[in-house]
Amino acid sequence: MTAGLAAAAVALSGCLYSVIPEEAAPRPSQTNAPDTEGVAADLLPFYEQTLDWTSCDDGPVGFDCTYVTAPLDWENPGDGDIEISVSRHQATGTPIGSLLTNPGGPGGSGRDFILNSLDYAVGADLIDNYDVIGFDPRGVGDSTAVTCFDAGNMDKYLYDIPEAPRGSDAWEAELTKADQAFADACEANSDGILPFITTINSARDMDLLRAVLGDAQLNYLGYSYGTFLGATYANLYPDKAGRLVLDGAIDPAVSGLEVGTTQALGFESALRAYMQDCLDSGECPFNGTVDEAMADLGALLASVDRSPLKNDDGRMLGADSLMTAIIVTLYSEGNWGSLTQALDGVLQGDAYVAFYLADAYNAREDGIYLDNSSEAFTAYNCMDYPVENDQAAEDASTKKIEAGAPTIAPYWSGPDTCAVWPYEPTGTRGEIHAEGAGPILVVGTTNDPATPYEWSVSLAEQLEEGVLITRVGEGHTGYNKGNICVDSAVEAFLLDDVVPAEDLHCD
């Protein structure tokens, strides 16, 4: 999942920590020519390419863009190629190299992340000292992309309300039929790339980007899913891993079922934090205690599930779309006011704000989908996560969600889209140690709903030299959110290779 709708400033706070310089050998310096050291002969045509930077067609002044050609199949590089779309903001001061970034997803456009949100992606000191690089991973956006439905069919897939009663066999059959139509469209319209849309292949693409940019090692800042991409890179190329920061971590050892379970609990916790804030504001559409207000919200969701609200454009707001609107605002505390507006509107029979928020999550504007993030999200996950067929584990997950996330539980689960995907997954789940990669910073936020804090703790423990930075607070990811403790530690590492002496706790 990607970052929230807006960059919310949290209260500035201090922390108790000490730092010591990393005593390893100095990092290799940037070169101007592509780095082809140790590259196999069949990959040299890719690694030797030079980049043609031009002004970005849709970007502001001060940015440039290019395309990098990568193998479609890294195991068989002669079997076709794809294009990776790249954007760059050159260092405003003296550059120390390139800093690759990824905003998450999977499926988020890293190219647009830098073009449209540079100050949100990185702090001023990083902008001054790094050529900041955004790229659309394979299958995403302006790169060779996964293509599935047109806008009309995507509307039906994402927003139409099943005719059968929720939870019934007919309901599951109806959703599975829709998933099958979506998967068939992806296969028909994606020109054979689906089996190669994997995180391992994307990490290999990232090494190619590093090399053609002229960097001997990769410096990287990855958010959310971008932490899995970065950890995968460090595991594949430990000798090429430079300064890596992984913010809002995914635990690579957690199964898909466990991911869904933990996220449900995380979003319920964030929703309760929102509700307390809403009640304290004096302008909340709910009353009473948090428990009472959450029960009333549950009743509201059940009401629109039974009797959907008609929007001005003719779409019907059911519980699933309302839940999407709720979820998107929980990524950032700065969006809680929008959630209050949406819920107040729905209580009065007005679906406009709720649909506005759900559309923002789905990258939909005026009936047009601005990117292919939904398609790419599914394509990556269906290839990265093994399909699970363990009824006992599913039953245990359902009970855990019902007990720990009672408001969200009725609208959280459904048939597995990946069960009908046209290709078997090639990814596996397991710990990533990245032996020999050197220190890697992992940032975790204590009440992060999308990538719960426990995943950051786990990843930092798995990595051979993982260092955990804890941001105490709400929202998704922790760097560049206004916490001086977090920001200082991350930037000292990326700029000067200063590694915290121990795990940091940033209140």
Secondary structure as UniProt FT lines:
FT   STRAND          19..21
FT   TURN            37..38
FT   HELIX           41..43
FT   HELIX           44..47
FT   STRAND          54..55
FT   TURN            57..58
FT   TURN            61..62
FT   STRAND          63..71
FT   TURN            74..75
FT   TURN            77..78
FT   STRAND          81..89
FT   STRAND          98..102
FT   TURN            105..107
FT   HELIX           110..121
FT   HELIX           124..129
FT   STRAND          131..136
FT   TURN            141..142
FT   HELIX           151..159
FT   TURN            166..167
FT   HELIX           169..189
FT   TURN            190..192
FT   HELIX           194..196
FT   HELIX           199..212
FT   TURN            213..214
FT   STRAND          218..223
FT   HELIX           225..236
FT   HELIX           238..240
FT   STRAND          241..247
FT   TURN            252..253
FT   HELIX           256..281
FT   HELIX           290..306
FT   STRAND          309..310
FT   TURN            312..313
FT   STRAND          316..317
FT   HELIX           319..329
FT   TURN            330..331
FT   HELIX           333..335
FT   HELIX           336..347
FT   TURN            348..349
FT   HELIX           352..361
FT   TURN            362..363
FT   STRAND          364..365
FT   TURN            366..367
FT   STRAND          368..369
FT   HELIX           373..384
FT   HELIX           391..404
FT   TURN            406..408
FT   HELIX           409..411
FT   HELIX           417..420
FT   TURN            435..436
FT   STRAND          440..447
FT   HELIX           453..462
FT   TURN            464..465
FT   STRAND          466..474
FT   TURN            479..480
FT   HELIX           484..496
FT   STRAND          498..500
FT   STRAND          504..506
//
